[in-house]
């Protein structure tokens, strides 16, 4: 999964984290693995996997 933050700051919001966990849980029910969620900012990106959210 991935999306961008038009503000340029890729720090995950609480809504980003909550939605990602909901998608991960739904995927598990269907046998689908969520490998990562990337948020793209102006000069950097955030990986939920690398930052410990997944």
N, C-alpha and C positions, 0 to 999 in steps of 0.2 A: 504494500500500500504506500502511497505517497500523496502529499499535497504541499502547497506552498503557503507561506504567510506573506501577504502583500506588504505588511509593515516592515518586512526585512528581518525581523527577529524570529528565528526558528524555534525559540523555546516553547515546548509543548504546554498548552493550556490544560486546565483540569478537564475541560470538555474533550480535548484531543485524547487524553489518557483514558478517560471513561469510555469513549466511543471505540478506541482501539481494543480495549479489553472486552467490550461487547462483541466486536467483530471476531476476535480470537475465540471467544466462547462459542459463538455461532458456527465458526469454522470447525471447531472440534466436534460438534454434533454431526457435521456433514463429512468428517474425516479429512478436512482441509487444514493444512498447517499455515499459519501466518508467520512467515519468516522474518519480516521486518516492517516497520512503518517509518518512512523518511519524511521529514519536514524540511523543505527547502527555503532558505532565507536569502538575504541579499549577498552575503559574503561567506556563508557557511551553511551547513546542513546538520540536522540532528537525526541520529539513528536510534530508534527505540531499543533495538537489540543491543547495540554497543553501549548505550547509556543505562541499561538495566531495567527498562520499563517492560520488556518482554523476556 
